[in-house]
């Protein structure tokens, strides 16, 4: 082979090496950075020198290929993915595989085929000395940012965490991020679970003597801009659009997932830390109000999740799903008989919390009956229909509350929104988009005679103030001067699901396409 052919082969091999490195970084869900690409490229050439190295390389690209359908939707391993994996019941886990984007699966297969071919044409080091030099370059480049970060921040708390969280070699970052997410989840869960033994510390100042029913419906995965009541062009909220009451146009969920948001809706919290014992249920119990938790989401054991632990402060709990493998898809309408039974049980005041599966992906599996809408493909059409289904359920609960004979308040909100995928033809968890936090809040009841739209910004971190005010309960711990129904604007801060408080305006826009 002449020199020109050899040079061409070297150029081709170098090009394939860089392309494979870029695709590998993307497959693991990380942002493309020059040092990340260079590190992966050097490691691939080094691994290609020995049989053990080649087996390591093949294992690495196989894992990257398998992860592509996940990184396609959710990025690199993070707490949102981990909490979804650990708090989703098995039947919902199976649904995830049913909803995989076929294109992402094909991309994963093509990447693996290409990466296995690429191994054959990667450049090789002509001497062990040259390989050693590049190994030293790899170590220096890999350690550069972590060491500079430690020095700059004068980190003394956890050198290992600081080092690996700033490591730019994506295969190692991938492993560390799984570990870190798992560790964060269980540290947080353990903190929550430890609070189960703490008695509530509420100091009641005043309670209402009026007998009244309060029904809080917690929806799932509904972003407000897909609701007709908030301007969406298709009529999928006939009840909310016409009912008298109060509608907040700028209400923010505390977080981008159920794990982060629901517990902060219902407890005293500072955005990051929560007081599990000081929640709206224990407050209502101390005020003599009967409490119910009716859920169409997985139980996963009595105290396996923070939300199920919160639920069991109630006088009565009902879960349609236990989290077993035998759980099948249960429609939200299965909760209606339990709501009716709770409302008609006696003439005492009651707080009934209804936790829906709502518009949780897979959307079409949530729909009971036909899909009457045609908008941006089958999946979004089902999403729009699932919102109407929830609206119909709200209408049914409202009728039941009227029939119960007591004055009542019916409150509806969604735990979080979602972000677009597949060019607007699907929706998934998306902590980096504004619409993942912009959710509906609507209150109706027996004493409303007109519809009022509230333009003031409200944060879900303060939602316990709204509920206590609605129930006429005053407590020393809530006597801070804050008025959920006042004219002030709350700060537009959210918990990004990783425990960090971020400004909503720093997040990306994700409008309906």
SETI-426632 format. One record per residue (C-alpha): x, y, z. Coordinates in steps of 0.02 Angstrom, whole numbers, plus 50000, padded with zeros to 5 digits. Layout:
BEGIN
XYZ ...
***
This chain:
BEGIN
500005000050000 500755016649949 500965031750061 499475041149987 498315026550024 498985025250201 498725043850230 496945042850164 496615027950277 497295037650427 496215052750387 494685041750367 495065032650530 495285049050622 493635055650552 492725039750605 493535040850778 492925058750806 491185054750740 491045039450852 491615049751001 490315063350966 488935050450948 489465041651109 489395057651211 487675061551140 487075043651170 487465045151355 486425061151357 487805074051383 488125090751304 489495091251174 491085099151241 492775098951156 493645091051304 492295077751320 492495072751138 494405072551148 494375061851305 493215049051228 494245048651068 495885045751161 495095032051267 494435023151112 496155022551032 496955016751195 495625003251219 495874997351040 497654992051081 497204976151177 495874962551176 495274967251350 495174985251292 494164980451138 492934970651246 492784985951359 492464996951208 491114985451140 490264984651310 490335003651321 489525006851152 488224993251184 487685001851345 487675018751255 486595011451116 485355004251241 485245020951331 484855031051175 482945029151190 483085036351367 484325050251328 483225054551178 481865059851300 482705063351466 484555066751442 485925059751553 485495050251714 484685061851842 483555062151993 481995064151886 482355047751796 482835039051958 481275044452053 480185039351906 481005022151903 480865019452090 479135026852118 478255020151964 477355003551985 477874989251870 476374990551755 476815008651720 478615003551690 478024991651556 477025005851479 478645015451458 479295002051339 477665002551241 477895021151215 479695020651156 479985031051001 480365018350864 481555030850783 482605031650943 482675012650948 483245012050767 484535025550801 485205015050945 485374999850832 486215009850694 487405017850818 487925000850885 488214994050709 489235009450662 490255009150823 490704990750799 491244994450621 492205009950676 493284999650793 494124991750641 494725008150566 495215017850722 497005024550715 498285014550813 499765020550913 501375015350826 502315013250991 501975010151173 502875026451212 501625036251108 500185027151192 500915031551362 501055049951313 499225050351261 498735041351421 499575055351520 498675068251412 497035059251450 497345059651638 497845078051638 496365083351530 495125072651627 495705079551795 495895097651740 494125104051767 493765094151927 495385100152008 495125118151953 493345117552022 493935110852190 495265124352203 494115138352145 492695133552263 493885129052402 492845113452422 493095104752588 491435095552605 491555081252480 493045080652365 492455064752277 490745071852235 491485088152172 492785078752071 491615066651984 490195079151957 491415089651855 492225075051765 492045076951576 492355058851523 490565053851482 490675034851517 491275038351694 490045052851713 488655040951659 489085028551797 489315042151928 487685050951884 486715034651907 487545032252076 487315050452126 485475050652076 485145034552170 486075041252322 485145057952319 483475049152303 483765038052454 484535051752559 483005062452525 481805047852549 482645042952712 482485060852775 480645060552731 480355043352807 481235048252969 479935061852991 478525049052999 478875047153184 478775065853214 477135071853282 476375087253200 476835103353288 475355113753230 474745126653355 472935130353308 472345148153329 470615146953252 469505134553160 467855135753067 466305128853148 465375127652981 465115109952915 465855109352741 466625097352616 468305101052536 468825090752385 470575092852317 470875084352149 472715082452105 472885079751919 474365072051829 475505079251694 474325092951633 475125108851566 473875122951564 474135128351383 473295112251323 471685117051413 470265126651332 469995135851497 471745143251471 471545147451287 471835130851197 470735131351040 469925114151061 468495112851185 469185100151308 468695108651472 466815112051460 466595111351650 468075122151699 467735134551559 465945137651616 465945134651805 465945149251926 467465150452037 469275156552036 470575152351904 472415156651923 473265160551758 475035160751830 475165146451952 476795136551962 477035118752015 478465116752141 479345104052031 479375095051863 478845077951928 477625070152050 479015065552172 479525083752192 477875092952176 476455084152268 477315083152436 477735101852425 475945106452380 475345099052543 476685102452674 477595116752756 479185118552655 480525130752602 480615124452423 481995111952457 481585104852630 479875098752685 479055095552853 478125079352820 477265079652989 476615097452964 475485094252816 473725099152767 473045082152824 473725083353001 473125101353007 471375096152955 471385081553077 471815093253222 470395104653168 469155090253179 468965087852991 468835069952927 470195066152800 470235054552650 471565050352521 470895041952363 472235037652237 472325030052063 474225029752071 475315015652134 475495012752320 477165003252315 476964998252498 476215008152641 477715019452667 478805015952513 478645033452443 478515050652519 476795052852442 476105036452509 476815040952680 475925057652669 474305048952617 474305038052771 474085052752887 472285052352824 470875044152921 470505033352769 471575028952618 471115019852459 472355015252322 471695007252164 473455000452132 474644992352254 476144992752137 476104974052101 476484966151933 474654961351918 474114979451916 473254983851754 472765000651685 471395007851797 470395022751736 470135037651851 468265034651846 468575020051966 468805033252102 467075040752083 466145027852190 467415030852329 467185049652317 465295047552327 465455035952476 466595048352567 465445063052534 463905053752594 464685045052745 464075057752873 463715076252900 465435080852966 466675091952875 467825081952762 469445084652666 469485072552520 471095071952419 470885063352251 472525058852164 472275054851979 473295045751849 472585059451736 473655062651582 475145051951631 476065044651480 475475033551392 474065045651352 473015034051247 472985021151388 472225034351502 470735037451388 469145028151430 468135027951269 468415036151101 469615050251057 468615064550982 470075076250947 471335076550806 472835087150852 474685084350811 474555065550794 473805051350894 474785054051055 474405072551075 472595069451024 472475056851166 473295069451283 471995082451239 470625069451264 471335064151433 471175082151491 469345082251440 469125065851533 469805074051691 468655088951662 467165077051650 467725068751812 467785085851897 466005089051837 465445072351910 466275075952077 465485093252079 463765085352055 464115073152196 464635087452310 463005096552272 461995080752307 462895078352474 461955093552538 463385102352629 464245118252568 465815113252475 467405118652387 468135108952241 469955112752202 470895106252049 472725107652006 474005097251913 475605090651991 476705096351844 476725098751657 477725090551518 478865095551374 478705091651190 479635077751102 479665071350924 479325088250843 477825091750953 476995074850926 477315068051101 477595074551278 478785068951414 479525075251579 480615090251539 481325099251693 482215112151583 480615119651507 479455132751582 477885123351532 478375108851646 477935120251793 476505130651721 474975121051779 473125124551808 472355129651974 470465131251983 469295132552131 467405131252123 466065128152253 464345131452321 464665149652365 465335155952198 464175166352087 465405171551952 467045166751869 468585176551922 470265175151834 471765179051946 473275186551858 474435187152008 475875174952007 475695160852133 476915147452188 476415129652232 477655130552376 476335140952466 474825130552419 474575124552599 474135142752640 472745142052511 472035125752579 472095131352761 471255147752714 469885138752617 469555127452767 469535142052888 471005135452991 472265147153068 473885140653141 475365149253221 476545141153095 475535148752951 475345165653034 476755173552931 475795187852850 475745178652684 474055178752596 473825166552451 472285176352399 473135193252411 473695204752271 475575201752283 476595191552159 477575176452221 479375174052164 479475163552005 480625150452079 480465131752056 481345116052115 482125108051961 481895090452026 483745089152071 483555099152232 484085115652154 483005131352158 483005139751988 482205155151911 480785150551794 481365163651668 483035154751652 482155139651577 481765136551394 480105140351310 479165125451241 477605131951154 476295121151070 476815118050890 
***
